[in-house]
Amino acid sequence: RQQHDDNSHKISRERNIAKRDSLSWTERRIMGCCISSPYNSRVYADPSVYADGKDLDEEEAGPIRYFGANRCAANLVPNDIPGIENTWIKDHLASNADTVLYEAEMDHGWAFRCCRPMWWIALIPVFWPLLLAMIAAQGLGAACGYFSCDQVCCWLRKEYSTRHFMRVYANRIEVNYPTVRFPFGYLGCGSWNSDLVQTHAFDRGAFGFSKVHCCTLKHLLCMFPIYGGVVARHRCQCGGPLWNRMFSDCGGWWCDEWLCKSLFCVYPYGGLANPDEVAFACSIALQAYFEGRPLTPEDLEKCLEFWRENVSEVEKPELKREACCEPCAIPCFSCNCMYRCTHPKRKIPYPDDHVTDRTREAYEKYEKESAVQIARYQKISKTQYSTICRAMGCRRCFGRNGVIFCTEGCNHCDRKAGEPFPPPQDHEFEDDFDASTVLLKVVGPPPPNVVIRRPRYDPEKNDYYLDTYPENEKVSFEEHDSNVRSRVGSSKVEQPLEVEAGDANDPSKVHVV
């Protein structure tokens, strides 16, 4: 009888999950992108129950969390995105939410962003309607902050350089873009500058992070990152093949990666000295939050060290990515001279007898960081900005990372909702080093209630196979898919990829090119 009660409870729980995951198109549109009743959707056990590393029975571990239906940049998004934990209920988080996991290095060229050519076209009368529209949308104070030369002249004197930051926590991203305060800063009285601290929680529109190569207002002429690199926080997980995203997983929505990065569906973070590293650090923190695994600053640094040694083309130019127009490429102006102009030498504007040690330390730190940033930019300009295609991040004409439509085409029409994301038509170097794979290899296995299914590239066969972690969950996962589909009206279960044998429980045997 006890066994019968346990089985009944298990079946009831699976039906509730299946019912929640099989909402109609209308219901999802009414309730919003990620369900507007989060308390009723968060049915999973607290990550704190896995902190001791003990073996838990099924009742203690709670329902299994499945990953693999969606991939956004370097992150594997949970299939049940409404079930992720509230970031502000800190007792339910696996990591300490008050600890800074990573602080990005900010580019000192950000001080010159107000001198970009596009702002000066506001002096032309034909563009005044656009200027009035921006003032109406953001307010006069915010609009005047774009046209101020205060940061150019007083980047160190008014402590803009030390107040400008981007910090990664276990549950959020915090940024500060200080600006001159209107009207007091213009009149020379009151508060000279004003902080603009923004907090972006992971459960409010964060599905992945990636570097933006061009086509944003934070670039010079929408092309050159002389004010610092840009990282995009993806606010939509519906990028991928057009057909199955339109008619299965995302309930009628589909987003192209290039359009999202350039126009909408992302939040750009500008003024970053090393945007490639920042994007991966944010991806690691977000993936740990998705999986409910504890993460410390030391763990994140180990993941970044692995990324620098095996993935980064900034640290290793020999890992330079391919481009669609090479060898017949159009050379591109790297803007090295302009980048040096945005990092000028700054002298202390006070007499020697009025200079404190703190002031000298701030100016010396600026000189050292500026020299490092100029050297880094000159190094990466040879690999990322040497041609037009590389500057735009285009690796092919059509398809993923392409000139036209960065995502896949209308392929994999037989894929069902909830199945692992289909293998891409073209294999990319970064595919083997997503955040989940690096965490598994460097930090260790995820909590015991996490099951990951995704296509993995086999270089020997030049083909993809379906990789499942942990391996012993393959059969139960297939049964789960069959049960769910039978309840939502689908009687046919298809296996789009052939499963090959392998020990997925051993992180050392995860394939790495």
C-alpha positions as a Python dict, from the first residue, in 0.01 Angstrom:
ca = {
    (1, 'R'): (0, 0, 0),
    (2, 'Q'): (287, 235, 79),
    (3, 'Q'): (440, 165, -260),
    (4, 'H'): (103, 222, -427),
    (5, 'D'): (64, 558, -251),
    (6, 'D'): (415, 662, -355),
    (7, 'N'): (346, 570, -718),
    (8, 'S'): (16, 760, -713),
    (9, 'H'): (190, 1066, -571),
    (10, 'K'): (458, 1044, -838),
    (11, 'I'): (203, 1013, -1121),
    (12, 'S'): (2, 1305, -986),
    (13, 'R'): (313, 1519, -966),
    (14, 'E'): (414, 1433, -1324),
    (15, 'R'): (66, 1518, -1448),
    (16, 'N'): (80, 1858, -1280),
    (17, 'I'): (416, 1929, -1442),
    (18, 'A'): (292, 1810, -1781),
    (19, 'K'): (-21, 2023, -1746),
    (20, 'R'): (185, 2328, -1660),
    (21, 'D'): (431, 2271, -1944),
    (22, 'S'): (156, 2215, -2204),
    (23, 'L'): (-21, 2552, -2178),
    (24, 'S'): (-196, 2663, -2492),
    (25, 'W'): (-72, 2948, -2707),
    (26, 'T'): (-346, 3179, -2575),
    (27, 'E'): (-271, 3094, -2214),
    (28, 'R'): (98, 3169, -2257),
    (29, 'R'): (25, 3502, -2423),
    (30, 'I'): (-221, 3602, -2149),
    (31, 'M'): (11, 3495, -1868),
    (32, 'G'): (316, 3653, -2021),
    (33, 'C'): (650, 3524, -2145),
    (34, 'C'): (751, 3343, -1827),
    (35, 'I'): (425, 3290, -1636),
    (36, 'S'): (287, 3561, -1410),
    (37, 'S'): (220, 3332, -1111),
    (38, 'P'): (575, 3224, -1020),
    (39, 'Y'): (500, 3084, -674),
    (40, 'N'): (275, 2812, -813),
    (41, 'S'): (532, 2722, -1080),
    (42, 'R'): (837, 2683, -854),
    (43, 'V'): (785, 2322, -750),
    (44, 'Y'): (1148, 2212, -726),
    (45, 'A'): (1342, 2141, -412),
    (46, 'D'): (1561, 2416, -273),
    (47, 'P'): (1920, 2397, -400),
    (48, 'S'): (2033, 2404, -37),
    (49, 'V'): (1930, 2040, 4),
    (50, 'Y'): (2214, 1942, -233),
    (51, 'A'): (2482, 2140, -52),
    (52, 'D'): (2591, 1847, 168),
    (53, 'G'): (2648, 1623, -132),
    (54, 'K'): (2452, 1337, 24),
    (55, 'D'): (2247, 1087, -172),
    (56, 'L'): (1881, 1188, -174),
    (57, 'D'): (1580, 975, -244),
    (58, 'E'): (1328, 1075, -508),
    (59, 'E'): (1099, 1251, -261),
    (60, 'E'): (1380, 1467, -122),
    (61, 'A'): (1529, 1553, -458),
    (62, 'G'): (1197, 1655, -609),
    (63, 'P'): (1106, 1647, -979),
    (64, 'I'): (1383, 1613, -1234),
    (65, 'R'): (1493, 1932, -1409),
    (66, 'Y'): (1547, 1884, -1783),
    (67, 'F'): (1781, 2093, -1996),
    (68, 'G'): (1840, 2096, -2369),
    (69, 'A'): (1526, 2214, -2548),
    (70, 'N'): (1667, 2566, -2585),
    (71, 'R'): (2017, 2703, -2609),
    (72, 'C'): (2082, 3076, -2598),
    (73, 'A'): (2442, 3179, -2670),
    (74, 'A'): (2655, 2969, -2430),
    (75, 'N'): (2369, 2876, -2195),
    (76, 'L'): (2139, 2575, -2184),
    (77, 'V'): (1802, 2709, -2075),
    (78, 'P'): (1583, 2487, -1852),
    (79, 'N'): (1290, 2332, -2033),
    (80, 'D'): (1065, 2452, -1750),
    (81, 'I'): (1174, 2815, -1734),
    (82, 'P'): (877, 2914, -1507),
    (83, 'G'): (1019, 2685, -1239),
    (84, 'I'): (1343, 2875, -1180),
    (85, 'E'): (1381, 3014, -832),
    (86, 'N'): (1311, 3369, -723),
    (87, 'T'): (1643, 3550, -715),
    (88, 'W'): (1551, 3769, -419),
    (89, 'I'): (1445, 3491, -182),
    (90, 'K'): (1804, 3427, -87),
    (91, 'D'): (1729, 3131, 141),
    (92, 'H'): (1628, 2935, -170),
    (93, 'L'): (1948, 3000, -364),
    (94, 'A'): (2242, 2761, -382),
    (95, 'S'): (2508, 3036, -366),
    (96, 'N'): (2564, 3338, -147),
    (97, 'A'): (2383, 3619, -325),
    (98, 'D'): (2587, 3887, -145),
    (99, 'T'): (2925, 3769, -277),
    (100, 'V'): (3065, 3929, -590),
    (101, 'L'): (3160, 3643, -820),
    (102, 'Y'): (3323, 3857, -1087),
    (103, 'E'): (3388, 4226, -1146),
    (104, 'A'): (3447, 4331, -1504),
    (105, 'E'): (3734, 4552, -1611),
    (106, 'M'): (3584, 4875, -1739),
    (107, 'D'): (3731, 5050, -2042),
    (108, 'H'): (3855, 5405, -1979),
    (109, 'G'): (3756, 5499, -2333),
    (110, 'W'): (3395, 5513, -2210),
    (111, 'A'): (3465, 5870, -2099),
    (112, 'F'): (3466, 5981, -2465),
    (113, 'R'): (3129, 5832, -2554),
    (114, 'C'): (2971, 6180, -2556),
    (115, 'C'): (3208, 6280, -2841),
    (116, 'R'): (3077, 6021, -3084),
    (117, 'P'): (2980, 6176, -3420),
    (118, 'M'): (2617, 6068, -3406),
    (119, 'W'): (2542, 6296, -3111),
    (120, 'W'): (2661, 6604, -3294),
    (121, 'I'): (2413, 6554, -3577),
    (122, 'A'): (2154, 6674, -3323),
    (123, 'L'): (2274, 7025, -3408),
    (124, 'I'): (2122, 6984, -3756),
    (125, 'P'): (1758, 7105, -3757),
    (126, 'V'): (1634, 6806, -3958),
    (127, 'F'): (1720, 6579, -3663),
    (128, 'W'): (1549, 6794, -3400),
    (129, 'P'): (1228, 6585, -3403),
    (130, 'L'): (1435, 6280, -3305),
    (131, 'L'): (1601, 6479, -3030),
    (132, 'L'): (1264, 6594, -2896),
    (133, 'A'): (1137, 6236, -2906),
    (134, 'M'): (1437, 6118, -2701),
    (135, 'I'): (1384, 6397, -2448),
    (136, 'A'): (1016, 6303, -2420),
    (137, 'A'): (1103, 5934, -2369),
    (138, 'Q'): (1398, 5966, -2129),
    (139, 'G'): (1364, 6312, -1980),
    (140, 'L'): (1572, 6626, -2021),
    (141, 'G'): (1827, 6524, -1757),
    (142, 'A'): (1900, 6186, -1919),
    (143, 'A'): (1924, 6340, -2265),
    (144, 'C'): (2167, 6609, -2146),
    (145, 'G'): (2386, 6337, -1999),
    (146, 'Y'): (2464, 6215, -2351),
    (147, 'F'): (2590, 6553, -2466),
    (148, 'S'): (2812, 6637, -2171),
    (149, 'C'): (3191, 6661, -2193),
    (150, 'D'): (3218, 6638, -1817),
    (151, 'Q'): (3350, 6281, -1821),
    (152, 'V'): (3605, 6359, -2090),
    (153, 'C'): (3760, 6635, -1883),
    (154, 'C'): (3701, 6503, -1531),
    (155, 'W'): (3711, 6123, -1571),
    (156, 'L'): (3949, 6090, -1275),
    (157, 'R'): (3896, 6420, -1099),
    (158, 'K'): (3527, 6350, -1028),
    (159, 'E'): (3580, 5977, -969),
    (160, 'Y'): (3388, 5862, -1276),
    (161, 'S'): (3649, 5593, -1338),
    (162, 'T'): (3611, 5427, -997),
    (163, 'R'): (3231, 5456, -984),
    (164, 'H'): (3182, 5294, -1325),
    (165, 'F'): (3145, 4918, -1266),
    (166, 'M'): (2978, 4593, -1370),
    (167, 'R'): (2954, 4317, -1109),
    (168, 'V'): (2829, 3962, -1144),
    (169, 'Y'): (2651, 3794, -854),
    (170, 'A'): (2496, 3452, -818),
    (171, 'N'): (2150, 3588, -891),
    (172, 'R'): (2193, 3919, -1076),
    (173, 'I'): (2404, 4169, -1269),
    (174, 'E'): (2473, 4513, -1122),
    (175, 'V'): (2604, 4803, -1332),
    (176, 'N'): (2666, 5169, -1269),
    (177, 'Y'): (2699, 5431, -1541),
    (178, 'P'): (2754, 5762, -1355),
    (179, 'T'): (2670, 6078, -1543),
    (180, 'V'): (2666, 6449, -1486),
    (181, 'R'): (2368, 6564, -1285),
    (182, 'F'): (2127, 6803, -1452),
    (183, 'P'): (2108, 7094, -1388),
    (184, 'F'): (2344, 7115, -1089),
    (185, 'G'): (2645, 6971, -1269),
    (186, 'Y'): (2607, 7223, -1551),
    (187, 'L'): (2583, 7513, -1309),
    (188, 'G'): (2886, 7407, -1106),
    (189, 'C'): (2700, 7365, -779),
    (190, 'G'): (2541, 7088, -578),
    (191, 'S'): (2615, 6726, -669),
    (192, 'W'): (2854, 6717, -962),
    (193, 'N'): (2771, 6371, -1085),
    (194, 'S'): (2497, 6121, -1023),
    (195, 'D'): (2517, 5742, -998),
    (196, 'L'): (2289, 5533, -1217),
    (197, 'V'): (2300, 5188, -1054),
    (198, 'Q'): (2087, 4924, -1224),
    (199, 'T'): (2018, 4570, -1105),
    (200, 'H'): (1911, 4300, -1349),
    (201, 'A'): (1793, 3978, -1186),
    (202, 'F'): (1846, 3646, -1361),
    (203, 'D'): (1478, 3552, -1336),
    (204, 'R'): (1366, 3864, -1521),
    (205, 'G'): (1475, 3827, -1879),
    (206, 'A'): (1818, 3664, -1871),
    (207, 'F'): (1864, 3363, -2099),
    (208, 'G'): (2221, 3407, -2218),
    (209, 'F'): (2509, 3649, -2273),
    (210, 'S'): (2718, 3713, -2582),
    (211, 'K'): (2951, 3973, -2724),
    (212, 'V'): (2805, 4224, -2969),
    (213, 'H'): (3040, 4292, -3258),
    (214, 'C'): (2868, 4592, -3417),
    (215, 'C'): (2545, 4773, -3499),
    (216, 'T'): (2480, 4931, -3159),
    (217, 'L'): (2484, 5293, -3050),
    (218, 'K'): (2768, 5212, -2809),
    (219, 'H'): (3009, 5164, -3103),
    (220, 'L'): (3179, 5434, -3306),
    (221, 'L'): (2976, 5462, -3627),
    (222, 'C'): (2796, 5146, -3505),
    (223, 'M'): (3112, 4952, -3595),
    (224, 'F'): (3423, 5014, -3383),
    (225, 'P'): (3439, 4956, -3004),
    (226, 'I'): (3679, 5239, -2922),
    (227, 'Y'): (3466, 5329, -2618),
    (228, 'G'): (3484, 4973, -2488),
    (229, 'G'): (3326, 4645, -2592),
    (230, 'V'): (2957, 4558, -2564),
    (231, 'V'): (2795, 4247, -2413),
    (232, 'A'): (2432, 4158, -2477),
    (233, 'R'): (2200, 4005, -2220),
    (234, 'H'): (1948, 3802, -2418),
    (235, 'R'): (1592, 3855, -2305),
    (236, 'C'): (1446, 3584, -2530),
    (237, 'Q'): (1529, 3213, -2560),
    (238, 'C'): (1351, 3167, -2895),
    (239, 'G'): (1655, 3190, -3123),
    (240, 'G'): (1728, 2890, -3342),
    (241, 'P'): (1575, 2714, -3645),
    (242, 'L'): (1283, 2915, -3774),
    (243, 'W'): (1034, 2633, -3827),
    (244, 'N'): (1029, 2459, -3490),
    (245, 'R'): (1060, 2786, -3298),
    (246, 'M'): (756, 2928, -3475),
    (247, 'F'): (533, 2626, -3432),
    (248, 'S'): (651, 2433, -3127),
    (249, 'D'): (873, 2555, -2843),
    (250, 'C'): (805, 2926, -2831),
    (251, 'G'): (434, 2935, -2907),
    (252, 'G'): (453, 3143, -3223),
    (253, 'W'): (760, 3352, -3146),
    (254, 'W'): (1095, 3335, -3320),
    (255, 'C'): (1394, 3568, -3293),
    (256, 'D'): (1693, 3607, -3520),
    (257, 'E'): (2017, 3648, -3329),
    (258, 'W'): (2158, 3926, -3547),
    (259, 'L'): (1839, 4131, -3531),
    (260, 'C'): (1808, 4075, -3156),
    (261, 'K'): (2159, 4195, -3084),
    (262, 'S'): (2125, 4500, -3304),
    (263, 'L'): (1770, 4619, -3253),
    (264, 'F'): (1577, 4460, -2968),
    (265, 'C'): (1537, 4160, -2735),
    (266, 'V'): (1874, 4225, -2569),
    (267, 'Y'): (2005, 4465, -2308),
    (268, 'P'): (2353, 4593, -2400),
    (269, 'Y'): (2625, 4653, -2141),
    (270, 'G'): (2885, 4894, -2279),
    (271, 'G'): (3227, 5021, -2180),
    (272, 'L'): (3387, 4679, -2119),
    (273, 'A'): (3760, 4632, -2163),
    (274, 'N'): (3735, 4257, -2231),
    (275, 'P'): (3381, 4181, -2354),
    (276, 'D'): (3459, 3822, -2455),
    (277, 'E'): (3560, 3731, -2100),
    (278, 'V'): (3272, 3924, -1943),
    (279, 'A'): (3017, 3744, -2162),
    (280, 'F'): (3152, 3404, -2061),
    (281, 'A'): (3171, 3495, -1691),
    (282, 'C'): (2807, 3604, -1697),
    (283, 'S'): (2715, 3283, -1880),
    (284, 'I'): (2882, 3070, -1612),
    (285, 'A'): (2699, 3252, -1331),
    (286, 'L'): (2366, 3227, -1514),
    (287, 'Q'): (2410, 2855, -1590),
    (288, 'A'): (2493, 2784, -1225),
    (289, 'Y'): (2174, 2966, -1127),
    (290, 'F'): (1972, 2765, -1382),
    (291, 'E'): (2112, 2434, -1255),
    (292, 'G'): (2084, 2530, -889),
    (293, 'R'): (2449, 2455, -819),
    (294, 'P'): (2664, 2648, -568),
    (295, 'L'): (2929, 2873, -724),
    (296, 'T'): (3213, 3062, -559),
    (297, 'P'): (3447, 3330, -699),
    (298, 'E'): (3724, 3067, -702),
    (299, 'D'): (3508, 2832, -912),
    (300, 'L'): (3429, 3108, -1158),
    (301, 'E'): (3796, 3201, -1187),
    (302, 'K'): (3883, 2837, -1264),
    (303, 'C'): (3622, 2835, -1541),
    (304, 'L'): (3763, 3159, -1683),
    (305, 'E'): (4116, 3019, -1672),
    (306, 'F'): (3997, 2716, -1866),
    (307, 'W'): (3828, 2949, -2115),
    (308, 'R'): (4145, 3157, -2160),
    (309, 'E'): (4355, 2849, -2229),
    (310, 'N'): (4116, 2667, -2463),
    (311, 'V'): (3864, 2906, -2616),
    (312, 'S'): (3968, 3271, -2612),
    (313, 'E'): (4111, 3413, -2933),
    (314, 'V'): (4217, 3719, -2733),
    (315, 'E'): (4464, 3519, -2525),
    (316, 'K'): (4555, 3278, -2808),
    (317, 'P'): (4546, 3434, -3156),
    (318, 'E'): (4602, 3090, -3310),
    (319, 'L'): (4238, 3015, -3218),
    (320, 'K'): (4122, 3284, -3459),
    (321, 'R'): (3771, 3208, -3586),
    (322, 'E'): (3688, 3170, -3951),
    (323, 'A'): (3526, 3445, -4159),
    (324, 'C'): (3298, 3416, -4459),
    (325, 'C'): (3488, 3651, -4693),
    (326, 'E'): (3843, 3518, -4647),
    (327, 'P'): (4080, 3490, -4826),
    (328, 'C'): (3913, 3747, -5052),
    (329, 'A'): (3849, 3986, -4766),
    (330, 'I'): (3791, 4359, -4750),
    (331, 'P'): (4043, 4516, -4510),
    (332, 'C'): (3901, 4708, -4218),
    (333, 'F'): (4033, 5010, -4034),
    (334, 'S'): (4113, 4887, -3683),
    (335, 'C'): (4095, 5235, -3522),
    (336, 'N'): (4407, 5175, -3310),
    (337, 'C'): (4500, 5543, -3326),
    (338, 'M'): (4150, 5651, -3223),
    (339, 'Y'): (4150, 5401, -2938),
    (340, 'R'): (4474, 5554, -2809),
    (341, 'C'): (4310, 5897, -2829),
    (342, 'T'): (4033, 5779, -2598),
    (343, 'H'): (4300, 5677, -2344),
    (344, 'P'): (4505, 5998, -2311),
    (345, 'K'): (4761, 6064, -2043),
    (346, 'R'): (4605, 6258, -1760),
    (347, 'K'): (4795, 6483, -1523),
    (348, 'I'): (4701, 6575, -1169),
    (349, 'P'): (4546, 6926, -1186),
    (350, 'Y'): (4661, 7027, -836),
    (351, 'P'): (4988, 7167, -699),
    (352, 'D'): (5221, 6909, -554),
    (353, 'D'): (5169, 7030, -200),
    (354, 'H'): (4793, 6968, -232),
    (355, 'V'): (4814, 6615, -377),
    (356, 'T'): (4735, 6325, -148),
    (357, 'D'): (4851, 5966, -178),
    (358, 'R'): (4500, 5857, -278),
    (359, 'T'): (4507, 6098, -570),
    (360, 'R'): (4845, 5974, -692),
    (361, 'E'): (4727, 5614, -658),
    (362, 'A'): (4418, 5682, -872),
    (363, 'Y'): (4620, 5846, -1152),
    (364, 'E'): (4888, 5576, -1146),
    (365, 'K'): (4622, 5308, -1164),
    (366, 'Y'): (4466, 5480, -1462),
    (367, 'E'): (4797, 5493, -1649),
    (368, 'K'): (4865, 5123, -1589),
    (369, 'E'): (4516, 5012, -1689),
    (370, 'S'): (4517, 5233, -1998),
    (371, 'A'): (4848, 5084, -2115),
    (372, 'V'): (4712, 4731, -2070),
    (373, 'Q'): (4388, 4812, -2252),
    (374, 'I'): (4569, 4973, -2546),
    (375, 'A'): (4799, 4671, -2579),
    (376, 'R'): (4502, 4432, -2563),
    (377, 'Y'): (4309, 4626, -2826),
    (378, 'Q'): (4608, 4627, -3062),
    (379, 'K'): (4637, 4251, -3013),
    (380, 'I'): (4273, 4163, -3077),
    (381, 'S'): (4242, 4407, -3366),
    (382, 'K'): (4456, 4168, -3570),
    (383, 'T'): (4209, 3883, -3517),
    (384, 'Q'): (3869, 4048, -3467),
    (385, 'Y'): (3888, 4375, -3664),
    (386, 'S'): (4128, 4302, -3949),
    (387, 'T'): (3850, 4264, -4211),
    (388, 'I'): (3494, 4384, -4250),
    (389, 'C'): (3357, 4034, -4196),
    (390, 'R'): (3552, 3986, -3875),
    (391, 'A'): (3449, 4325, -3741),
    (392, 'M'): (3085, 4235, -3800),
    (393, 'G'): (3127, 3881, -3665),
    (394, 'C'): (3012, 3718, -3990),
    (395, 'R'): (3140, 3365, -4047),
    (396, 'R'): (2918, 3276, -4344),
    (397, 'C'): (2668, 3442, -4575),
    (398, 'F'): (2356, 3263, -4450),
    (399, 'G'): (2289, 3073, -4130),
    (400, 'R'): (2426, 3102, -3782),
    (401, 'N'): (2668, 3394, -3739),
    (402, 'G'): (2593, 3492, -4097),
    (403, 'V'): (2555, 3818, -4282),
    (404, 'I'): (2183, 3754, -4335),
    (405, 'F'): (1992, 3572, -4060),
    (406, 'C'): (2235, 3459, -3794),
    (407, 'T'): (2023, 3161, -3688),
    (408, 'E'): (1940, 2841, -3872),
    (409, 'G'): (1694, 2816, -4157),
    (410, 'C'): (1368, 2621, -4186),
    (411, 'N'): (1523, 2284, -4104),
    (412, 'H'): (1435, 2005, -3860),
    (413, 'C'): (1063, 2030, -3929),
    (414, 'D'): (997, 1695, -3759),
    (415, 'R'): (1120, 1814, -3420),
    (416, 'K'): (868, 1815, -3136),
    (417, 'A'): (843, 2067, -2855),
    (418, 'G'): (1055, 1972, -2557),
    (419, 'E'): (1307, 1766, -2754),
    (420, 'P'): (1674, 1869, -2743),
    (421, 'F'): (1761, 2158, -2970),
    (422, 'P'): (1854, 2027, -3315),
    (423, 'P'): (2218, 2007, -3419),
    (424, 'P'): (2331, 2312, -3615),
    (425, 'Q'): (2405, 2287, -3982),
    (426, 'D'): (2756, 2426, -3930),
    (427, 'H'): (2973, 2333, -3635),
    (428, 'E'): (3126, 2624, -3444),
    (429, 'F'): (3433, 2611, -3226),
    (430, 'E'): (3243, 2747, -2924),
    (431, 'D'): (2980, 2471, -2942),
    (432, 'D'): (3209, 2236, -2751),
    (433, 'F'): (3263, 2487, -2470),
    (434, 'D'): (2922, 2606, -2357),
    (435, 'A'): (2877, 2709, -1995),
    (436, 'S'): (2725, 2378, -1886),
    (437, 'T'): (3013, 2176, -2033),
    (438, 'V'): (3279, 2396, -1872),
    (439, 'L'): (3106, 2380, -1533),
    (440, 'L'): (3085, 2002, -1559),
    (441, 'K'): (3450, 1968, -1651),
    (442, 'V'): (3600, 2227, -1415),
    (443, 'V'): (3370, 2249, -1114),
    (444, 'G'): (3203, 1908, -1115),
    (445, 'P'): (2863, 1751, -1175),
    (446, 'P'): (2540, 1947, -1125),
    (447, 'P'): (2280, 1863, -857),
    (448, 'P'): (2130, 1513, -882),
    (449, 'N'): (1794, 1638, -1013),
    (450, 'V'): (1949, 1786, -1332),
    (451, 'V'): (1926, 1595, -1661),
    (452, 'I'): (2087, 1743, -1972),
    (453, 'R'): (2030, 1628, -2331),
    (454, 'R'): (2198, 1803, -2620),
    (455, 'P'): (2368, 1727, -2952),
    (456, 'R'): (2743, 1679, -2925),
    (457, 'Y'): (2984, 1701, -3218),
    (458, 'D'): (3203, 1402, -3306),
    (459, 'P'): (3506, 1526, -3506),
    (460, 'E'): (3601, 1176, -3618),
    (461, 'K'): (3266, 1112, -3785),
    (462, 'N'): (3201, 1479, -3863),
    (463, 'D'): (2851, 1434, -3729),
    (464, 'Y'): (2643, 1491, -3416),
    (465, 'Y'): (2519, 1244, -3159),
    (466, 'L'): (2279, 1285, -2869),
    (467, 'D'): (2466, 1326, -2542),
    (468, 'T'): (2280, 1265, -2214),
    (469, 'Y'): (2394, 1351, -1864),
    (470, 'P'): (2377, 1150, -1651),
    (471, 'E'): (2384, 841, -1872),
    (472, 'N'): (2154, 637, -1647),
    (473, 'E'): (1874, 890, -1701),
    (474, 'K'): (1842, 819, -2073),
    (475, 'V'): (1572, 555, -2047),
    (476, 'S'): (1367, 734, -1782),
    (477, 'F'): (1387, 1056, -1985),
    (478, 'E'): (1251, 881, -2294),
    (479, 'E'): (969, 738, -2086),
    (480, 'H'): (899, 1085, -1949),
    (481, 'D'): (877, 1226, -2302),
    (482, 'S'): (642, 947, -2403),
    (483, 'N'): (414, 1003, -2103),
    (484, 'V'): (404, 1378, -2151),
    (485, 'R'): (326, 1353, -2522),
    (486, 'S'): (51, 1099, -2463),
    (487, 'R'): (-113, 1342, -2222),
    (488, 'V'): (-89, 1641, -2456),
    (489, 'G'): (-224, 1451, -2756),
    (490, 'S'): (84, 1321, -2937),
    (491, 'S'): (109, 946, -2979),
    (492, 'K'): (427, 927, -3182),
    (493, 'V'): (765, 947, -3011),
    (494, 'E'): (1060, 1017, -3236),
    (495, 'Q'): (1427, 1001, -3158),
    (496, 'P'): (1591, 1248, -3397),
    (497, 'L'): (1947, 1149, -3305),
    (498, 'E'): (2115, 818, -3242),
    (499, 'V'): (2251, 775, -2890),
    (500, 'E'): (2606, 651, -2868),
    (501, 'A'): (2753, 481, -2565),
    (502, 'G'): (2967, 686, -2336),
    (503, 'D'): (3035, 752, -1971),
    (504, 'A'): (2876, 1092, -1918),
    (505, 'N'): (2912, 1061, -1543),
    (506, 'D'): (3286, 1107, -1570),
    (507, 'P'): (3356, 1476, -1641),
    (508, 'S'): (3704, 1393, -1769),
    (509, 'K'): (3548, 1201, -2059),
    (510, 'V'): (3342, 1490, -2185),
    (511, 'H'): (3468, 1550, -2537),
    (512, 'V'): (3681, 1863, -2578),
    (513, 'V'): (3845, 1960, -2907),
}
